[in-house]
C-alpha cells in the first residue's frame, strides 16, 4: 500500500473547502461511494446466480467462465488507462462517463437474449468500470481537506466490508425472489436506478479536478496486454468443450510471444517519453517482483475457488441460491475481521510472518474442506462448511490487507503510483486466468455423459480436485513470500488504516491522484471479491 508520506497534501483543481456548512462535498462522497459499492457488489453478486443463468439461457460452461472472466479481463486492461484519462480530461467527467456506461452495460446484461450477448455486455461492463472506479478516491482527495480524509477513508473501508458481505446475499435473494418472473436478471437491473441517480446527482455535486502533470496514454500497451490475455484465456475456456484442438495450443504459446513483445515495447516507450503502461524498472526491486508473483498467483487461486465453490453448492449439492449465499457469510465476516486486526495489530509486530501465516491458514482451511466434503459427501450441511470457511477467511484477511504495503516497501516513492496500479491490474488478470483454468482443474475432472444420479458425486469430486490445485497455488505463494521484506513500511494512520484493513490500496496514487513527481496511478478492485 502506498505510503501516505508520498501523497500531496492537496489535489489539483478548485480549492478544497473545509467549511462545515459546505454540504456539497458530502453529497459527492455519497455518490462516488455508492458507485464503488455498486461495482463491488456487481462482482460478488454474479457468481451466486451462475446456475440460474446457465439453466435459463442454456449457456455452456465456457460461456459461464467468460461471464465472470470477461469482466475481470476488461476491468484489468483498463485500470491504469482509466486513471490516466481522469488525470488528463477530468475525474468528474470520466466518472460520469464510467457510471453512465456501467449503467447501460448493466441494462444490456439484464436484457441479454443469449449467452453471447451477456458475455459481450459483461466485457463492456468491466471496461466502463475501469473508467469509473479509478476516479472514486481521486475525487475524495480532490474534494476533502487532509484533516477530514481519515474519517472518509474509514467510511470507505466500511463500505468495502459491507459490500463483500452483502453481495452474495443480495444476489441470492434477487435470484430466489424471481421478481416479475425475471429470475437472475434483477442482479443486473438493480444497477439501473442507482446508476441513473448517480449520473444526475454527480453532475450537480461533484467538483471537477485534474492532475497538473499527467502521464501520456499507452494504448498500444493496453492492446498488447489484452491480446496476450485473450490468446491465453480463450483457448483455456474453450479447450475442454472442443477437445483441446491444435489451434488452442498454438494460441497459448503465441501469447508468450505477445508478452515478450510487450516487454520490448514498454522498454522502448519508457526511453522515448517516460510514460509506459508497465514500469519495467520496478522489477529490479526484489520485493516488488516477488509481490507481483504473489498477486498473480493469489488472483489465480481465488478465481478458481469462488467459481467452483458456487458450482459445487448449487449444481453439485443441489442447494438453492439463497442457501449458497448465506453459507458464504461466515467467510466474508472472517475476512473483514482478520484484515482489520492484521494491519492495526499484527503486521507492525510480526511483519511478513503475518502474510505467510495467512497462506498457511488458507491451506489448512482448504484441507479441512476437502476432508469434510469427502467425509459427509452429498449430505454435508452449511454448518459443517462454516469451520473451513472461517479458517480460510481468517487466512485471506491476513493476506489481502497488508500485502500491497509489503510489495511496495522497496519501491521508490516517485514510482508508487505506477507500482500500485500494476499490482492491482496483475491481481485482476490473475483472477481472469484462474477463471479460465476452471476448465482444466474442475471441468476436466468431470466425466462426459453423466447419468442424473452421477452428477452430484461427480461435481463433489471435481470440487475436491480443484481445492488441491488451490492449495498448491497457496503453497507456492507461501514460498515466494520469503522474498518480501521482513518488515514493511509502518505508515498506516487514522482512517487510512480502515481502508487498508478492508483490502483497499491507499488511493491517491492508486486511483489516479498525482504523485509528487506528477505521475498518475490507477485503481484496484477491492480485494474482497467472493
C-alpha positions as CSV (number, residue, x, y, z in Angstrom):
1,X,0.0,0.0,0.0
2,X,1.3,3.3,-0.9
3,X,2.9,5.4,1.8
4,X,0.9,8.4,3.0
5,X,4.0,10.4,3.1
6,X,4.3,10.1,-0.7
7,X,1.0,11.8,-1.3
8,X,0.5,15.5,-1.8
9,X,-1.5,17.3,0.8
10,X,-3.8,18.8,-1.7
11,X,-5.2,17.7,-5.0
12,X,-5.3,19.7,-8.1
13,X,-8.4,21.6,-9.2
14,X,-10.6,24.0,-7.3
15,X,-9.6,24.8,-3.7
16,X,-11.0,22.4,-1.1
17,X,-13.4,23.9,1.2
18,X,-13.3,22.9,4.9
19,X,-16.4,25.0,5.8
20,X,-18.7,22.6,7.7
21,X,-21.6,24.3,6.0
22,X,-20.5,23.2,2.6
23,X,-22.6,20.1,2.2
24,X,-21.8,19.6,-1.5
25,X,-18.7,17.5,-0.8
26,X,-20.7,15.1,1.4
27,X,-23.2,14.6,-1.3
28,X,-20.3,14.0,-3.7
29,X,-18.9,11.5,-1.3
30,X,-22.2,9.6,-1.1
31,X,-22.4,9.5,-4.9
32,X,-18.9,8.1,-5.5
33,X,-19.1,5.6,-2.7
34,X,-22.5,4.4,-3.9
35,X,-20.9,3.8,-7.3
36,X,-17.9,2.0,-5.7
37,X,-20.4,-0.2,-3.7
38,X,-22.4,-0.9,-6.9
39,X,-19.3,-2.0,-8.7
40,X,-18.1,-4.2,-5.8
41,X,-21.5,-5.8,-5.3
42,X,-21.8,-6.4,-9.0
43,X,-18.6,-8.5,-8.9
44,X,-19.7,-10.6,-5.9
45,X,-23.3,-10.9,-6.9
46,X,-22.8,-12.7,-10.2
47,X,-21.2,-15.9,-9.0
48,X,-24.2,-16.9,-6.9
49,X,-26.6,-16.5,-9.9
50,X,-24.5,-18.5,-12.4
51,X,-26.5,-21.8,-12.1
52,X,-29.7,-19.8,-12.7
53,X,-28.1,-18.1,-15.7
54,X,-27.0,-21.4,-17.2
55,X,-30.4,-23.0,-16.7
56,X,-32.3,-20.1,-18.2
57,X,-30.0,-19.2,-21.2
58,X,-28.6,-22.7,-21.9
59,X,-25.1,-21.2,-21.6
60,X,-22.2,-23.6,-22.0
61,X,-19.6,-23.8,-19.2
62,X,-17.1,-21.8,-21.3
63,X,-19.7,-19.0,-21.6
64,X,-20.2,-19.1,-17.9
65,X,-16.5,-18.7,-17.4
66,X,-16.5,-15.7,-19.8
67,X,-19.4,-14.0,-17.9
68,X,-17.0,-13.7,-15.0
69,X,-13.6,-13.7,-16.6
70,X,-14.6,-11.2,-19.3
71,X,-15.5,-8.6,-16.7
72,X,-12.2,-9.1,-14.9
73,X,-10.1,-9.0,-18.0
74,X,-11.7,-5.8,-19.3
75,X,-11.5,-4.2,-15.9
76,X,-7.8,-5.1,-15.5
77,X,-6.9,-4.0,-19.0
78,X,-8.5,-0.5,-18.5
79,X,-7.5,0.3,-14.9
80,X,-4.3,2.2,-15.5
81,X,-5.6,3.9,-18.6
82,X,-8.8,4.9,-16.8
83,X,-6.8,6.6,-14.0
84,X,-4.7,8.5,-16.5
85,X,-7.7,9.6,-18.5
86,X,-9.2,11.1,-15.4
87,X,-5.9,12.9,-14.7
88,X,-5.9,14.3,-18.2
89,X,-9.5,15.1,-19.0
90,X,-11.0,15.5,-15.5
91,X,-12.0,13.0,-12.9
92,X,-15.6,14.1,-12.7
93,X,-16.0,13.8,-16.5
94,X,-14.6,10.3,-16.5
95,X,-16.6,9.3,-13.5
96,X,-19.8,10.3,-15.2
97,X,-18.8,8.6,-18.5
98,X,-17.9,5.5,-16.5
99,X,-21.1,5.3,-14.4
100,X,-23.2,6.1,-17.4
101,X,-21.6,3.3,-19.4
102,X,-21.7,0.9,-16.4
103,X,-25.5,1.5,-16.1
104,X,-26.0,1.0,-19.8
105,X,-24.0,-2.2,-19.7
106,X,-26.0,-3.4,-16.7
107,X,-29.2,-2.9,-18.7
108,X,-27.7,-4.9,-21.6
109,X,-26.8,-7.7,-19.2
110,X,-30.2,-7.7,-17.6
111,X,-32.0,-7.9,-21.0
112,X,-29.5,-10.2,-22.7
113,X,-31.2,-12.5,-25.1
114,X,-28.4,-15.0,-25.4
115,X,-25.2,-16.1,-23.6
116,X,-23.1,-14.4,-26.3
117,X,-24.9,-11.1,-25.6
118,X,-24.4,-11.5,-21.9
119,X,-20.7,-12.1,-22.3
120,X,-20.3,-9.1,-24.5
121,X,-22.3,-6.9,-22.1
122,X,-20.2,-8.1,-19.2
123,X,-17.0,-7.2,-21.0
124,X,-18.5,-3.7,-21.7
125,X,-19.4,-3.5,-18.0
126,X,-15.8,-4.3,-17.0
127,X,-14.4,-1.7,-19.4
128,X,-16.7,1.0,-18.1
129,X,-16.0,0.1,-14.5
130,X,-12.3,0.7,-15.4
131,X,-13.3,4.3,-16.2
132,X,-15.4,4.8,-13.1
133,X,-13.6,3.1,-10.3
134,X,-10.2,4.9,-10.6
135,X,-11.9,8.2,-10.1
136,X,-13.6,7.4,-6.8
137,X,-10.9,8.0,-4.3
138,X,-9.2,10.6,-6.6
139,X,-12.4,12.6,-6.3
140,X,-12.3,12.1,-2.5
141,X,-8.8,13.5,-2.3
142,X,-9.7,16.4,-4.6
143,X,-12.9,17.2,-2.5
144,X,-11.9,16.8,1.1
145,X,-9.2,18.6,3.1
146,X,-6.4,16.4,4.6
147,X,-7.8,16.5,8.2
148,X,-11.2,15.0,7.0
149,X,-9.8,12.2,4.9
150,X,-9.2,9.9,7.8
151,X,-12.9,9.8,8.5
152,X,-13.8,9.5,4.8
153,X,-11.4,6.6,4.3
154,X,-12.9,4.9,7.4
155,X,-16.3,5.1,5.7
156,X,-14.9,3.7,2.5
157,X,-13.4,0.7,4.4
158,X,-16.8,0.1,5.9
159,X,-18.4,0.2,2.5
160,X,-16.0,-2.3,1.1
161,X,-16.6,-4.7,4.0
162,X,-20.3,-4.3,3.7
163,X,-20.2,-5.0,0.0
164,X,-18.2,-8.1,0.5
165,X,-20.8,-9.5,2.9
166,X,-24.0,-8.3,1.2
167,X,-23.1,-9.0,-2.4
168,X,-23.6,-12.8,-2.4
169,X,-26.6,-12.5,-0.1
170,X,-28.2,-9.8,-2.3
171,X,-27.6,-11.9,-5.4
172,X,-29.2,-15.0,-3.7
173,X,-32.2,-13.0,-2.6
174,X,-32.8,-11.4,-6.0
175,X,-32.4,-14.8,-7.8
176,X,-34.7,-16.6,-5.3
177,X,-37.4,-14.0,-5.4
178,X,-37.7,-14.3,-9.2
179,X,-39.1,-10.8,-9.4
180,X,-41.7,-10.5,-12.2
181,X,-40.5,-13.9,-13.5
182,X,-37.1,-12.3,-14.5
183,X,-35.1,-15.0,-12.5
184,X,-31.4,-13.9,-12.4
185,X,-31.9,-10.6,-14.4
186,X,-32.6,-8.3,-11.5
187,X,-29.0,-8.8,-10.2
188,X,-28.0,-6.5,-13.1
189,X,-31.2,-4.4,-13.5
190,X,-30.9,-3.2,-9.8
191,X,-28.0,-1.1,-11.0
192,X,-30.2,1.0,-13.3
193,X,-31.9,3.3,-10.8
194,X,-28.7,3.6,-8.8
195,X,-26.6,4.4,-11.8
196,X,-29.1,6.9,-13.2
197,X,-29.4,8.7,-9.8
198,X,-25.6,8.8,-9.6
199,X,-25.3,10.2,-13.1
200,X,-27.8,13.0,-12.4
201,X,-26.6,13.9,-8.9
202,X,-22.9,13.5,-9.8
203,X,-23.2,16.3,-12.5
204,X,-24.6,18.6,-9.8
205,X,-22.5,17.9,-6.7
206,X,-19.1,16.6,-7.8
207,X,-16.4,19.2,-8.4
208,X,-14.1,18.7,-11.4
209,X,-10.3,18.2,-10.8
210,X,-7.3,17.2,-13.0
211,X,-3.7,16.4,-12.4
212,X,-1.3,19.3,-13.1
213,X,1.0,16.9,-14.9
214,X,-0.4,13.6,-16.1
215,X,1.4,10.7,-17.9
216,X,0.6,10.1,-21.5
217,X,-1.7,7.2,-22.6
218,X,-0.2,3.9,-23.7
219,X,-2.9,2.4,-25.8
220,X,-0.5,0.1,-27.6
221,X,0.5,-1.3,-24.3
222,X,-3.2,-1.9,-23.3
223,X,-3.8,-3.6,-26.7
224,X,-0.9,-5.9,-26.3
225,X,-1.8,-6.9,-22.7
226,X,-5.4,-7.5,-23.8
227,X,-4.4,-9.5,-26.9
228,X,-1.9,-11.6,-24.8
229,X,-4.5,-12.4,-22.2
230,X,-7.2,-13.3,-24.8
231,X,-4.8,-15.6,-26.6
232,X,-4.1,-17.4,-23.3
233,X,-7.5,-17.4,-21.7
234,X,-9.8,-18.1,-24.7
235,X,-8.2,-21.5,-25.5
236,X,-8.4,-22.4,-21.8
237,X,-12.1,-21.8,-21.6
238,X,-13.0,-23.5,-24.9
239,X,-10.4,-26.3,-24.8
240,X,-12.4,-28.7,-22.8
241,X,-15.5,-28.4,-24.9
242,X,-13.6,-28.6,-28.2
243,X,-11.3,-31.5,-27.2
244,X,-8.2,-29.3,-26.9
245,X,-7.6,-28.5,-30.6
246,X,-4.2,-27.7,-32.0
247,X,-5.0,-24.0,-32.6
248,X,-5.6,-23.6,-28.9
249,X,-2.1,-24.8,-28.0
250,X,-0.7,-22.5,-30.7
251,X,-2.6,-19.6,-29.4
252,X,-1.4,-20.2,-25.8
253,X,2.3,-20.4,-27.0
254,X,1.7,-17.3,-29.1
255,X,0.6,-15.4,-26.1
256,X,4.1,-15.7,-24.6
257,X,5.5,-14.0,-27.8
258,X,3.0,-11.2,-27.4
259,X,4.0,-10.7,-23.8
260,X,7.7,-10.7,-24.9
261,X,6.9,-8.0,-27.5
262,X,5.1,-6.1,-24.8
263,X,8.2,-6.0,-22.7
264,X,10.3,-4.8,-25.6
265,X,7.7,-2.1,-26.5
266,X,7.4,-0.9,-22.9
267,X,11.2,-0.6,-22.6
268,X,11.3,1.5,-25.8
269,X,8.4,3.7,-24.7
270,X,10.0,4.3,-21.3
271,X,13.1,5.7,-23.1
272,X,11.0,7.7,-25.6
273,X,8.5,9.6,-23.4
274,X,8.7,8.2,-19.8
275,X,5.1,7.0,-19.7
276,X,4.9,3.2,-20.3
277,X,1.9,1.2,-19.2
278,X,4.3,-1.1,-17.3
279,X,7.3,0.5,-15.5
280,X,9.8,-2.4,-16.1
281,X,12.4,-0.9,-13.8
282,X,10.2,-1.8,-10.9
283,X,11.0,-5.4,-11.4
284,X,14.6,-4.8,-10.4
285,X,13.3,-4.4,-6.8
286,X,13.2,-8.0,-5.4
287,X,10.2,-7.4,-3.1
288,X,8.2,-5.9,-5.9
289,X,8.9,-8.7,-8.4
290,X,8.1,-11.3,-5.7
291,X,4.9,-9.3,-4.8
292,X,3.7,-9.3,-8.4
293,X,4.2,-13.1,-8.4
294,X,2.2,-13.3,-5.2
295,X,-0.6,-11.1,-6.5
296,X,-0.8,-13.0,-9.8
297,X,-1.0,-16.5,-8.2
298,X,-3.3,-15.3,-5.4
299,X,-5.7,-14.0,-8.1
300,X,-5.5,-17.3,-9.9
301,X,-6.3,-19.2,-6.7
302,X,-9.3,-17.0,-5.8
303,X,-10.6,-17.1,-9.4
304,X,-10.6,-20.9,-9.3
305,X,-12.1,-21.3,-5.8
306,X,-15.1,-18.9,-6.0
307,X,-16.5,-20.2,-9.3
308,X,-16.1,-24.0,-8.5
309,X,-17.4,-23.4,-5.0
310,X,-20.7,-22.0,-6.4
311,X,-21.0,-24.8,-9.0
312,X,-20.4,-27.3,-6.2
313,X,-23.0,-26.0,-3.9
314,X,-25.8,-25.3,-6.4
315,X,-25.2,-27.7,-9.3
316,X,-23.5,-30.5,-7.3
317,X,-25.3,-30.4,-4.0
318,X,-28.5,-29.0,-5.5
319,X,-28.7,-26.1,-3.0
320,X,-30.8,-23.0,-3.7
321,X,-29.1,-19.7,-4.4
322,X,-30.2,-18.4,-1.0
323,X,-28.7,-21.3,0.9
324,X,-25.4,-21.0,-1.1
325,X,-25.3,-17.2,-0.5
326,X,-25.9,-17.5,3.3
327,X,-23.3,-20.2,3.5
328,X,-20.6,-17.8,2.5
329,X,-21.4,-15.1,5.1
330,X,-19.0,-16.6,7.8
331,X,-16.2,-16.4,5.2
332,X,-16.8,-12.7,4.4
333,X,-17.1,-11.7,8.0
334,X,-13.9,-13.6,8.9
335,X,-12.0,-11.8,6.0
336,X,-13.1,-8.4,7.3
337,X,-12.2,-9.1,10.9
338,X,-8.8,-10.6,10.1
339,X,-8.0,-7.8,7.7
340,X,-8.5,-5.1,10.4
341,X,-6.5,-6.9,13.0
342,X,-3.7,-7.7,10.6
343,X,-3.0,-4.1,9.7
344,X,-3.6,-2.5,13.1
345,X,-2.1,-5.1,15.4
346,X,-0.2,-7.9,13.8
347,X,1.8,-6.6,10.9
348,X,3.6,-3.8,12.9
349,X,4.8,-6.5,15.3
350,X,5.4,-9.6,13.1
351,X,5.8,-8.2,9.6
352,X,6.0,-10.8,6.7
353,X,5.1,-13.7,9.0
354,X,1.5,-12.5,9.2
355,X,1.1,-12.9,5.4
356,X,2.7,-16.3,5.5
357,X,0.5,-17.4,8.4
358,X,-2.4,-16.3,6.3
359,X,-1.3,-18.5,3.4
360,X,-0.9,-21.5,5.8
361,X,-4.4,-20.8,7.3
362,X,-5.9,-20.8,3.9
363,X,-4.2,-24.1,3.1
364,X,-5.5,-25.5,6.4
365,X,-9.0,-24.4,5.6
366,X,-8.9,-25.9,2.1
367,X,-7.6,-29.3,3.5
368,X,-10.3,-29.3,6.1
369,X,-12.9,-28.5,3.4
370,X,-11.6,-31.4,1.3
371,X,-11.8,-33.8,4.2
372,X,-15.3,-32.7,5.2
373,X,-16.6,-32.9,1.6
374,X,-15.3,-36.4,1.3
375,X,-16.4,-37.4,4.8
376,X,-20.0,-36.1,4.6
377,X,-20.5,-36.5,0.9
378,X,-23.8,-35.2,-0.5
379,X,-25.2,-34.8,3.0
380,X,-22.8,-32.0,4.0
381,X,-24.5,-29.0,5.6
382,X,-23.9,-25.3,5.7
383,X,-22.9,-25.5,9.4
384,X,-20.3,-28.2,8.6
385,X,-18.8,-25.9,6.0
386,X,-18.6,-23.0,8.4
387,X,-15.4,-24.0,10.1
388,X,-13.2,-24.4,7.0
389,X,-14.7,-21.2,5.5
390,X,-13.9,-19.3,8.7
391,X,-10.3,-20.6,8.7
392,X,-9.9,-19.7,5.1
393,X,-11.5,-16.3,5.6
394,X,-9.1,-15.5,8.5
395,X,-6.2,-16.5,6.3
396,X,-7.3,-14.4,3.4
397,X,-7.8,-11.4,5.7
398,X,-4.2,-11.7,7.0
399,X,-3.0,-11.5,3.3
400,X,-5.2,-9.0,1.5
401,X,-4.8,-6.0,3.8
402,X,-1.0,-5.8,4.3
403,X,0.1,-7.4,1.0
404,X,0.4,-4.2,-1.1
405,X,2.3,-2.3,1.5
406,X,4.8,-5.2,1.8
407,X,5.2,-5.3,-2.0
408,X,5.8,-1.5,-2.2
409,X,8.3,-1.4,0.6
410,X,11.3,-1.2,-1.7
411,X,9.7,0.8,-4.5
412,X,10.9,4.5,-4.8
413,X,8.2,7.0,-3.8
414,X,8.2,8.5,-7.3
415,X,7.0,5.2,-8.7
416,X,4.5,4.3,-6.0
417,X,1.5,5.2,-8.2
418,X,2.6,3.2,-11.2
419,X,3.5,0.3,-8.9
420,X,0.2,0.3,-7.2
421,X,-1.7,0.4,-10.4
422,X,0.4,-2.5,-11.8
423,X,-0.1,-4.6,-8.7
424,X,-3.9,-4.2,-8.8
425,X,-4.0,-4.9,-12.6
426,X,-2.0,-8.1,-12.2
427,X,-4.3,-9.4,-9.5
428,X,-7.3,-8.8,-11.7
429,X,-5.6,-10.6,-14.6
430,X,-4.7,-13.5,-12.2
431,X,-8.4,-13.7,-11.3
432,X,-9.3,-13.9,-15.0
433,X,-6.7,-16.5,-15.6
434,X,-8.0,-18.5,-12.7
435,X,-11.5,-18.4,-14.1
436,X,-10.1,-19.7,-17.4
437,X,-8.3,-22.5,-15.6
438,X,-11.6,-23.8,-14.2
439,X,-11.9,-25.8,-17.4
440,X,-8.7,-27.6,-16.6
441,X,-9.0,-28.2,-12.8
442,X,-12.7,-28.6,-12.4
443,X,-14.5,-29.5,-15.7
444,X,-11.6,-31.7,-16.7
445,X,-12.3,-33.8,-13.6
446,X,-16.0,-34.4,-14.5
447,X,-16.8,-37.2,-16.9
448,X,-18.9,-36.9,-20.0
449,X,-22.5,-38.1,-20.4
450,X,-23.2,-38.5,-16.7
451,X,-26.4,-40.1,-15.6
452,X,-28.6,-37.8,-13.4
453,X,-27.6,-39.7,-10.2
454,X,-23.9,-39.3,-11.1
455,X,-23.9,-35.5,-11.5
456,X,-23.8,-34.6,-7.8
457,X,-21.0,-37.0,-6.8
458,X,-19.0,-36.0,-9.9
459,X,-19.3,-32.3,-9.0
460,X,-18.3,-33.0,-5.4
461,X,-15.2,-35.0,-6.6
462,X,-14.2,-32.3,-9.1
463,X,-14.6,-29.7,-6.3
464,X,-12.2,-31.6,-4.1
465,X,-9.8,-31.9,-7.0
466,X,-9.9,-28.2,-7.6
467,X,-9.2,-27.4,-3.9
468,X,-6.0,-29.4,-4.2
469,X,-5.0,-27.1,-7.0
470,X,-5.8,-24.0,-5.0
471,X,-3.8,-25.4,-2.0
472,X,-0.9,-26.0,-4.3
473,X,-1.1,-22.3,-5.5
474,X,-1.1,-21.1,-1.9
475,X,1.9,-23.3,-1.1
476,X,3.8,-21.5,-3.9
477,X,2.6,-18.2,-2.6
478,X,3.9,-19.1,0.9
479,X,7.4,-19.8,-0.5
480,X,7.5,-16.7,-2.7
481,X,6.6,-14.6,0.3
482,X,10.1,-15.2,1.7
483,X,11.3,-12.7,-0.9
484,X,9.1,-10.0,0.7
485,X,10.7,-7.7,3.2
486,X,10.6,-9.0,6.8
487,X,9.2,-5.6,7.9
488,X,7.0,-3.4,5.7
489,X,6.7,0.3,6.0
490,X,4.8,1.5,9.0
491,X,2.6,4.2,7.7
492,X,-1.0,3.3,8.4
493,X,-2.6,6.0,10.4
494,X,-6.1,7.0,11.4
495,X,-8.8,6.4,8.8
496,X,-6.3,5.2,6.2
497,X,-6.0,2.0,8.3
498,X,-9.7,1.3,7.8
499,X,-9.4,1.5,4.1
500,X,-6.3,-0.7,4.0
501,X,-7.8,-3.1,6.6
502,X,-10.6,-3.7,4.2
503,X,-8.1,-4.7,1.5
504,X,-8.1,-1.5,-0.5
505,X,-4.9,0.1,-1.6
506,X,-4.3,3.7,-0.4
507,X,-6.0,5.6,-3.1
508,X,-4.4,8.8,-4.0
509,X,-1.6,7.3,-6.1
510,X,-3.5,4.1,-6.9
511,X,-6.7,5.7,-8.1
512,X,-5.3,8.4,-10.2
513,X,-4.3,11.3,-8.0
514,X,-1.0,12.7,-9.0
515,X,2.1,11.7,-7.1
516,X,4.9,14.2,-6.2
517,X,6.6,13.6,-9.5
518,X,3.4,14.4,-11.3
519,X,2.7,10.9,-12.4
520,X,-0.6,9.0,-12.3
521,X,-1.6,5.7,-10.9
522,X,-4.6,3.6,-11.5
523,X,-7.1,1.7,-9.4
524,X,-7.9,-1.6,-8.0
525,X,-11.0,-3.6,-7.4
526,X,-11.3,-4.1,-3.7
527,X,-9.7,-7.3,-2.7
528,X,-12.7,-8.9,-1.0
529,X,-14.4,-10.5,-4.0
530,X,-16.0,-13.7,-3.2
